[in-house]
Amino acid sequence: MPNESAAPQPEPKQDEKAPDSKSAAPDAKDKDNTKDAQSAELATEDKDAEAAAQHWVVQAIDALAKHTKSLGGSLGSGGLVFFVLRQDWALAGLTLLFLIVTTAWKGYSKSVLSRVSELAGARGLAHVDTLVGWAKIANQNLTARINWWRSGFETKYLECQGWACLRDDPLGLDQVGDGVIRPLLQEIFVPLELTINPQVGGYTEQRKRLKQQLNKQQKSPNENLGMQEACIQSIWDLLKQVRRDPSYRQMLIRAKGGYGKTTLLKHLTYVYCQKNRQVNYQRHHAPKLIPFLVILANKTNWQMLADEKAPDLPDFLTRIHLPSLPKGKTLKVPTNWILELLEKGKALVMFDGFDEVPLDYRSAVSQWINRQMREFPESVMIVTSRPTACLEHYEPLPSALLWVRQFSEQQQAKFIRQWYGFQEIKAVGGQKTPDVEQRIEERSQSLIDQLQARPELADLAGNPLLLNMMCRFHREHEGQQLPQRRVELYQDICEVQTARRPKGRGITLGLRPAERLEVLQILALVMMSRARPGDDQGHKQITEDDLLDVIVQPIGERDPEVSARDFLRQMVEVSELLVETQEKGIYEFSHLSFQEFLAASEIVRLRQESMLYDKFAIPAWEATILLYGELVNPSNLIREAMKQHPDLAYKIYQTTAKRLDLSNAERAELERLKKTVASSRYETLEALMIAGDWVGADDETYRLMITTVGKEEGQWFTSEELLNFPCEELLAIDSLWVKHSQGQFGFSVQKEIYVACGAKLDGRYPGDKIWEDFGTRVGWRENDDWKSRNELKMNPRLSLKGEFPWLGGGGGFLVWGWVWVASCVVSSLASRLVNCSRPQF
């Protein structure tokens, strides 16, 4: 064993010690010197600690080696106590380990010990250096964590991320109407409901809920629970399950524009950034997660993610995301902080607005996001998007596929009361006096009563953005009746922004109010014209030079004294219908729906409906076409659409069928078109049946029915939607099934079998015995096992009667979801058929 003189002597020299506190004290006026001095002091202390650690390791090992016989005595235990008192846990652990090991050698002979000592001596120095290195690393890690804890970095970061999600900023409605105050998000936020497609498996919590729902349905037969209710969740319900169900660690939330996807993620982020247990994540019994909200509409973000040399997620969040937050540039991120959060499943990373990524970059961005999901499977990641963008360009889809449900009557009422409450209280300086409370209740109830009395308005109010518009309109017009149609609502908002609002603020704008709207309409139509098949993004923005080129002539024709550049500035700064994006010199309408409405209005003004005909196949044009149909007599537009686009023709008809402003002759003309529109929709379905493609016919039946109730493919029905399904459409679909299967398939065929099993036609689960009997009779169940669609006979000559329609789609539900949902489909449609007189064949 090497003696003390042979061991290195790492005793620190006098000049290496920490500087005197007085001499190191920084001048109060010089902050930079203070930081330098503190850094030097910490560095010197680290050197002292390292030297001391090395010294004590050498002394302990050498002393213990010399006194092997007494290692269990005072020296060994004394060294251990010494290190413990110094709280030098690394060296204490090493001493204890050495104590145990050397004690085990106590019974060996001196010759063995001598030989071992000789062999060990050659490696002594190397081992000491290794041990010291370990101790140094342990001390550095401990010091780093203590410094991180002391710095309160996590708190500082959460403050910055929380500030970015503080206010309710619905696009295009930041300051619509004089006297409207922008509320804080949490003061008016109404929790959104998310629906899970029961065709998608893997959700253990939903399995439990479905079973509970079945039990409750059977115990309370008079209570109609609704087919979809067990599949409705809040975002907090899902987050509570992420620790035990990995399916919810990767979510895709889909909804049309204005349904509150961004608001939902901002709410989620804000709540996770709060310290107060009364308002933070603990109130919802969710796990602690550190949120990161990435806005994909930001050009810097999507460009970085689509690049061939894109950084990984920890690097992106550190270098790009954090500095973009309010006061984010002041954050000094501890080494590997984000990496450790992601690896340990402590991060919640949200990517908002996948549909805002330009078409050519979506594939690369989706691949990058999927790589991060695979790399960090323990953390929670959420992506939001409009439906078409993610279906066409996001591969593979995340494990949990969710939809935002439209506002229910209860949610609408809650939002209205909270919105009015904030506005009225703020209008009087924050005083919630009895007279203010009375005004809140009266005005809120006035709007709620209008929505309940007019179903067409209640349907619009299911969209949170449109409901926000209605609240602002209602307050702006002091309780007047709301417009009958959404085009009137858009028209009024545009007039408020370009005329009444500037006038109320005493601001004079160039051109007359109607002329300002005409110029914006011209711009909107030019921008919409840039939309191409497969590209739903390129028409949304325009450069400043291109914009000025578009408006300079129409402005000059209306008033040569008005500068195009001045007009642009006024529309951005005063009307706020146009906004400059984060990228300087790039402009867009404050919300895409305004652009679509103004473009439709321009086509009406020009009387050039024919320019829409070659746009029928472009998805980006659909909203503009539907809005145009609301502004004119849509009969001719429907006829043109029926030629090659029957689904679009049907949507135009649906949008305009309940219009009250049409003349009797126009209404009669629409009625005559109704049957033609319906029959054109079913041409594909009938062709599939004639070809004997019953699986394809089943999928087409689902598609026709889900679009009939105004939903997107991938969503599912509620019992209410099926119990009120349009009779003509249901009978037409059923008649085709009965006709082409020679009476073997069809909803009416299933209804007769269902009743024969003893079921009631009430849209409810009939109980296990009846449902299992029905499943066996139609071939969905065999040997006590439920089949998937792929296991069915799929042939009228071989199948049991009633085998189709199955409406499962994509190979079928997993058993737990299919059993209950399918029973409600059969029961609801059978009940509906009783109320609809089916033609006989």
N, C-alpha and C positions, 0 to 999 in steps of 0.2 A: 504494500500500500504506500502510495507516495507520501513523504513527510511534508510538513508545513512549508519547509523551505523550497520544496520542488513545486508546490502549487502556486499559481499566479496570485499576485497580490492586487486585487482591484480596489484597494482602499482609495476613496476619492481624495483628490488633492484639495488644499485649502481654497485655491482660486476657482475650483469647479463647484463650490457650494453656492446655494442661492444667495443672491445679493442682499445686502442689508435692506431692511424694509424702508428705512428713511431714504437711503440713496435710490431705491427703486420706486419710491412713491412718485406717481406722475404729477406733473403740473396740471392743475385743474383746468387751465385754459387750453391745454394741448391734448385733445382726445386721441390723436394718432399716436403720440408718444406714450400715452397710457396703455393703449393696446399693445404696442411693441414691447413695453416693459413687462406687461403681464405675460405675453407670449414667451419672452426670454426667461421669466421667472419659472413658468411651467416647464419649459424645456430643461432648465437646470435641475429642477426638482426631479424630473424623470431620470436624468443621468445619475443623480444621487441615489435614487431608489434602485436603479439597476446595479450600481456599484455595491450598494449595501447588500442587495440580494445575493450577488455573486460571492461576496465576502463571507456571508453567513452560511451559504451552502458549503463552501470549501471547509470552513471551520467545523461545521456539524459533521460532515462526512469523515474528515480526518480524525476528529476526536472520537467518533463512534467506532471507527475502525481500530483505533489503538486500544479501546477498552471494550472489546467485544463481550467479555465475560460479564460486564456490568451494564450491558445495553438495556436491560429491563429495569435498571435502577435510576439513580439520580440524574446522570448526565443525559440519557436519552429522554427521559420525561421532562427534565429541565429545559432541554432545547426545544422540545415540543411546546411546553408552556410559554417559553419566551416568544416563539413565533406567534402563538395564539394571542398573547397579550399585545403583540405588535399589530395584530389583525392582518398579518401577512399570510393569507390562507394558502397561497401556492406553496410557499416554503414549509409551512406547517404540515401540509399534506405530504410533501416529499419526505419530511423527517419521520412522520408516522409510518409511511410506507417502508422506509429504510429500517425503522425500528422493528417492524414485524418480520421483514425478510431476514435481517441479520440474527434475530432471536432464534429463527428456525435452524441456524447453523451452530447453535450453541453446543450441541452434543457431539459435534464432529471432532476428530482428532486434530492436534496442532499441525500435523503434517499436511492434512487436507486444507486447513485454513491457510497455511503458509503458501501452498501451491495456488490456491484460489487468489490469495492476495497478490502473488507474483503476476498471475495472468491478468488480474483486474487492474494492476498498477499501470500497465501499458496503455490502457484505455481510459484511465481516470480523467485526464484533462478533457478529452473529447466528451465524456459523459457529463462532466461538470458544466461545460459550455452548453450542452444540450439542455440540461436542467435549467440553467440560467435563462436560456432562450424561451423555454416554456413559461417560466415565471414572468419574463418580460411581456410575453404576449398576453398572459392572463391579466397582468396589471394594466396593460394598455387597453384591453377590452373593457375591463372594469372601469377604468378612468374615463374612457370614451362614453360609456353608458351613463356614468354619473354626470359628466359634463353635459350630455344631451338632456338628461333629466332636469338638470339645473337650468339649462337654457330655455326650457319650455317650448321647444321647437314645435312639437305636435300642436300645442295650443295656438301658437302663432300661425301655423299653416291653416288650421281649421277656421281661424278668424278670416284669413284671406279668401279661402274657398267659400265661406259663408257669405261674405260681402258680395260675391259675384251672383248670389242667388237670393238676394234680399227682397227685391221688388217684383210686383206683378207687372210684367211688360209684354202684354199680348201684342204681337206684331201688328203694326198699323193702327193701334188704338192707344198709343202712349198718352195722348192728350186730346182725344176726340171730345169736343164739346167744351164750351167755357164753363169753368167752375168744377169740372171733373178732376178729382185729385187721384194721383196714382197711388194705389194702396200698397202696403207691404203684402207680400205673397201670403204669409201665414195668416193674415187677418181675414182673407176672403177665400182661402183654399178649401175646396170641397174634395174629399178623397175620391179618387176615380176607382171604378170597379173594373177588374180585369177578368176576362173569360178565357178559359182553357179549353181548347178543342178536345172533346172527349174521345176523339179518334186517336189521340196521341197518348201513348202509355208511359209508364215509368214513374208515376206520381203517387207515392205511397200515401200521402196525406189525403189526396182526393179519393183514394180507395176507401179509406176510413169514413170520409164524409159521405160518400155515395151509399155505403152500407147503413150509416146512421140515418140518411135520408129515406132509404127504403123502409127501415124499421119505423120511422116516424110516420111515413105515409100510411103504413098498414095500421098503426095504432090510432091515427087521426084521419079516417077516410073522408071526412067532410072538409078537410083542409087541402086546397090545391097548392102544392108547394112549387110547382113549375119545374119543367124538365131541366132547365139550365142552372137552377139555383146552386146546386152543389158544386158547379164548376166556376162560380163567381168568387173571386178573391180580391183582396186589396194587396198592394205591393208589400205591406208589412206582414200579411199572412204568409206570403211566399218567402220573405227573408227569414222568418222564424224557423223555416225548415231547412235552410241551406247546410246546416251542420250535419243533419242526418240524411238528407236527400240530395245527392249531387246534381240531380236534374235541374234544380233551381239555381245552380251557380252560373249558368249560362242562359240568359234569357233574351228573346227577341220580342219586343213589344211593337205591335203594328196598329195603325189607325190612320184614317184620312186626315187631311189638314184641318186644324182647328179643334181637334179632339183633346188636346192638352198633354201631348207626349212630353214636350219640353217642360211644361209646368210641373208635371209629375216628377221628373228627374230633379228639377230645381228644388221642389219641396223635399224630396228624399235627401238631397245633398244638404240643404239648410238644416234639417232636423238632426242629421248626423254631426253637424258642426257645432251644435249647442252643448253647453256644459250642464244647464239646468235639467235635472232629472224629470221635472214636470213637463218638459217640452221635447226632450231629446229621445233618442232611440229606445231608451230603457222604458219609456212610457208604453211603447208598443211591444215590449218583451222580445225585441230583436237582438241579435248578437252585436257586439261592438265591432264596427268596421270603420276604416278611414276612407272617406269618399273622394273620388276624383271625377269631376264632370268635364268631359271633353266635347266641345261643340264642333261637329264635323263640317258645319257650314263655314267655319273659319278656314280660309284658303291655306293659311300656314299649316294648319293641322292636316288636312287631307293631302296636300302636296308632300308633306314630310312622310306620311304613312304609305303613300303610293310609290315613293322613290325606291329604286333598286337597292340603294344603300340605306334604307330606312333603319333608324335605331330600334333597339328592342324597347319593350314597354317601360322598364325602369328608367332608361336613358331618355326616352321621349317625355315622360312625366317630369323628370328632373330638369332637363334643358329647355323644353318647349312649354309645357303646361304650367308649371309653377310660376315662372316669370311672367306669364300672361295674366295672372290674377291681380286684383287690386292689391297694391303694395307687395306683390309677389317677388319683385326684383330684390327686395331687401332680405329675403329668406336665404339662410345658409344651411343647405341640406346636409344632415349628417351622412357620413359615408355608409352606403348600402341600406339606408333607412327604407327606401321604397322597395328595394329588392327583398328585404326581409319581410316586409308587410305582405308582398305578393306570395312569397314562398310559404308563409305560415298561414295563409288564408285570412289575413286581417284587412284586406283591401276590397273596396267596392269601386270598380272602374266602370263608368257609364259613357257610352258613345252615343251622343244625341244627333239624330238627323242623317242617317245613312243615305236617305234619298236626296240630300243636299249635295252629295259628292257628285261632281260631273260624271257623266256616263262613262267616258273613256277610262276613268280612274277607279270605278267602283270595284271591279274585279280584284285589282291590286290591293285596295283598302280592305276588302272582305277577307282576302287571303292573309293579310297582315294581322287582322283582328283574330282570325281563327288560329294563327300561330301562337298568339299570346294566350289564347284560351287553353291551348294544349300545353304550353310552357308553364302556366300557372293555374292548374286545375283546382287548387284549393280556394282560390279567391273568387269573388262574385263579379261577373261582368254582364252588363246590360246594354243592348243595342236597341235604338228606336228607329222606326222608318215608316214611310207610307207603304201600303201593301205591295204595289206593283214593283217598286224598286228592289225590295228584298227578295221577292220571288224570282225575278229575272236575273239578278246579278249577285246575290249573296249565297255562296256555296262553300261548305255545307252549312245548313241552317243550325243554329244553336239548339240545345236539347229541349228547352222550354219555349213553346210558341204561344204567345199571348196576344189578346186583342183588347183594346180599350173599349169599354162599353159606353154607349151614349148615356147622357144624364137621364136619370129617372125623374119622375115628378117630385119626389122627395129631395133629390139632389138639386133640382132646379130651384125649388122653394128655399132651400138652405143657402144656395149661392146668392139669390136675390136679396134675402134678408141681411146676409153678411155684407154684401156690396153696398146696399143702401145704408146699413148701420155705419160703415166706415165713412161714407161720403157725408152724411148728415152730421155726424159727431165732429168730424174734422172741419166742417163748414162753420161751426160755432166755437172753434178754438178748443175742441176736445172735451167739451162739457156734455155729459150724458144726463141731462135733466129730463123730467117727466114730459115736457112738451116736445123735446127732441125724440124721445122714445115713441111718443104717439105719432109723430110725423114719419118715423121710420116704419112703424107698423102699417100706417095708412097707405104710404106709397108702395111699400113692398107688396101688400095685399092687393092693391090695385093692379099691379103687373101680374101677380100670380093668378088673379081671377081672369084676366084676359087670356092667359095661356090655357087655363083649364076650360074656358068657354070656346076656344077656337083650336081644334085639333091640328090644323095646318101650322099654327104657330108653335104649338107644343112640340111638334115633330122637329121644327127648326131649332127650338131651344134645347134639344138633346145634344146639339153641338155647342160646347162651352164657349167657343169664340163668338158664335152668333148670339148666344145668350148674353154675353158681355156687351155686344152691340145693342141688343134690345134694352138692357139696363141703361145704357148711356142715352139711347134715343128717348126712353121713357122719362128719364130725369131732365134731359134737355128740353123736352116738350111738355114738362110739368104734368105728366099723367095722361096725356092724350092717347087715343087709340093707336096701337101699333099698326104698321103697314100690313097689308094682307099677305104679301109675298116677299121673298128674300130679295128680289131685284129692287123692290121699293125701299127696302132697308138699306141696301148698298147705295142706291141713288141718294137717299137722304144723308148718309154718312159722307158721301163725296161732296154734297152741297154744303154740309156743315164745315168741312175742311177747306173748301175753296171759296166760300162766300160768307156764311154767317159767322164763323169763328173769327176770320180776319176783321170783319166789320165790328164785331163786339169788342175786339182789342184795339180798335181805332187804327188798323193797318190798311193802307191803300195798296192794292195789288194791280199789276198791269192787266189789261183786257177786262171785258165784262165777265161776270161769273159763268154764264153759259159758254163763252168762248174759251175760258180756261179749261173747262171740262172737255171741250172739243179737242183742244190741243193734246190733253192727256189721253183722250180716246185714240187719237191718231198714233201717238207714241205706243200705247198699249197694243194696238193692232200690228204695228210694225214688229214689235218684240215678239208677239205671239206667232207671227209668220216665220220666225226662225226655228220654231219647233219642227222636228223631223221624226219620222218613224224610228222607234227605238231610242229616242233622245228626249227625255222629259226634264232636262235641266238647262240646255243651252239658251232657251228663250227667256230665262228669268232675270238676266243681268245685261247691262249695256254700258259701253265705255262712254265717258263724257263727250269725246269728239263725235262719236256716232249719234249720241243723243241730241247734241246740238244740231247736227246735220239734219236730223229728222224734224225738229220743231222750228227751225229758223224760217222756213217758207210759210207754214201755216200761221205763225205768229205775225210775220210781215204782211200777210194778206189781211189780217184782222186789224192790226195796228202797227204801222211802220215805225212808230216811236218807241215801241217796246223791244228791248234787247232780249235775245234768246237766252243769253247767259244770266241776265237779271231774272227772267222768268224761272229758269231752273233753280236759282238760289231761293226764290220765294216759295216754290213748290216744296223745297227741302226744308227750309227754315220756318215757314209759316204754315202751309197746308199740311206738310208732313206726309203727303201721299207718296212722295218719292223720298228715298233715303240713300245716302252714300254708304257703301259697305265699308268694312274694316280696311279693305284695299282701296287706297285713295284713287279717285277718278273712275270708280266703278259704281253704277247706280242700279237700283231696283225699286219696284213698287213696295210700299211698306208691308203689304201682304199680297200673296199671289192672287187671292180671290178678287182683289180690287182690279188687278190687271185683267183678269178674265172677264169681269163684268164690264169694264170700260171698253175692252176689245169687242165684246158682243154689242154694246151700245153703238159703237162706231159702225159696225156692219149694218145695224138697223138704220142709222143715219144715212149711210151710203146706198141703202137698198140693194145690197149685193149679196143676197143669201147664197147664190150659187158658188161663191168663193169658199163656202164651208163644205161643199160636197166632196172635194178631194181631201178633206181633213178628217173624214169619218174614221179612217183607219189609224189615226194618230192619237194615242191615249192622252197626250198632253192637251189636246184640243177638246176633250170630252166636256169639261166643265163649262168652257166658253159656248159650246154648242147647246148645252142644256139651258144655260142662262139666256141665250138668244131665243130658244124656244119659249121661254117665259115672257119675253118681250113682244112677241108677235103671235099671229095665228099660226100654230105649228103644223097644220095639216100637210102642207106641201113638203116641209122639212121631213116629216115622218114618212111620207111616200118615198122620198128619195133615199132615206136611210134603209127602208125595208128591202131595197133592191139587193144590197150586199151585206148590210149590217143590221139584221133584225133585232139584236139585243139592244143596240143603241136606239133604234126606233121605239122599242118598248120603254126604254128609260125616258125618252122624250115624252112619250104618252103619259107615263106615270107622273112626271114632273108637272104636266100641264092639265091633267084630267080634272083636277078639282078647282081649277081657276074660276073665280067668280066674275071676272071682267069680260068674259067671252059673251058674244051675242048668242041668241038661241040657234041661229043658223050655223055659227061656228061650232057650238057645242054638239049639234046634231051631226055635223060633218066628222067630228072627232069620234063620236059613237060608231059611225059607220066604219071608220078605220080600225076600230078596236079589234074586231074579229080577224081582219086581215093581218094586223100586227101580230096577234096571238098565233095564228096558224103559221106565219113565217118563222116564228121562234122555234117551232117544233119540227121543222124540216130535218134538222140533223138528228134529232131523237128518233124520228120515224125511219130515217135511212139506216141507222144502226140496228134497229129492230128487224127491218127487212133483211139485213145482212146476217142476222143471227148473232150479232155481237151484244149479248145481254149484259155483260160487264160494262162495256162502253155505254150502253143505254142506261144502266144504273148510275154511272158517273154523270152522264148528261142530265138525268132527272134531278140529281142533287144540285147540279150547277143551275139549272133553270129555276129550281125552287128557292135556292138561297138568294139568287139575284132578285127574284120576285119580292122577297121580303126586305129588299134593300141592303143586303149584306154582301160581303166579299167572299169569294171562294176560300175555303179554309176555316171559315166560321161555322157555327152551328145554330140550330133553331132553338127557340124557347117554345114551351107548350102554348103560350098565348099566341105566338105567331102562327103555329099550325092550326090552332083552334079557330083562328080568324083568317086562314089562308083564302085568297080569292077563289070563289067557287068555280068560276069559268075556267081558270087555269088548272085547278085541281081535277076537275072533271075531264078536261081535254087530255091531260097527261094520263089519267087513269084509263080513259077510253082507248088510248093508243096501246097501252100495256095489254088490256083485255083483248083487243082486236088482233094484234099480231102474235099473241101467244095462244090463240084459240081458247081463251077463257082460263088459262092456267095461271097467269100472273096478273097482278094489278092490286091497287089499294083496296078496291071494293071486294076483291076475292079474299084478301087478308082479313077484311072486316067481318065477312061471314064466318070464317074459321074462328076468329077471335071471339065473336059472340057465342059461337057453339061451344067454346071452352068455358063459358060461364062468366066472361068479363063484362064489365060495365063500360059504356062509351063515355068516359068522363075525363080522359087525358091523364089519368093517374096510373101509377104502378098497380097492377091487379093482384099482386101477391105471388109468391114463388110457385105455388102449385099450378095456378092458371097459366102463368107465363111460361113455365117449363113445359106444360102440356101443349101450349100453342107452338113453342119452338120445335117440339118433336113433330107435330103435325105438318109444319111447313118445311121441315128438313134442316132447320138451323141447329138442331140439337140431336145428338145420337150417343147412346150409351152413357148418358148423364154428363156429357161434355158438350159445350157450345163450340160451334165451328166458326172459322173465319170464312170470309166470302170466297177465298181461293179454294176452299174445300167443298163448295156447293156443286151441284150437278150442272147448273147453267144451261139447261136444255129443256124446253117445254115438254118434250116427249119422255124425258127421263126424270125430271125433277118432280118432287111432290108439289101439289097444288099450293100456290101462295109463296113459293120460294123467293120470288122477286116482286116488287123492288125491295132491295136490301138496304140501300142508302148508306152503306158503310164507307165506301170509298177506299182506295189505296190498299186493298187487301184486308181491311177490317179493323174494328175496334179490338183492343185487348178486352178480355172477358169482363173485367170489373166495370169498365165504362160502357161497353156495348149492351150488356144485359139490361141495365136500367134505362139508358137512353133510347135504345131501340124499342123497348116496351112503351115508352112515352110517345115515340113517333107513331107507332101502330095505333095506340089508343087515341091520340089526338086526331090523327087523320081519319080514323074510323068514325070518330064523333063528328068530325066536320062533314064527312060524306052523308051522314044522316040528315044534316041540315041543307044539303045541296041535292037537287034532283038530277040524277045522272041519266043522260040519254041512253036508251036501250039499243043494242046492236043485234 
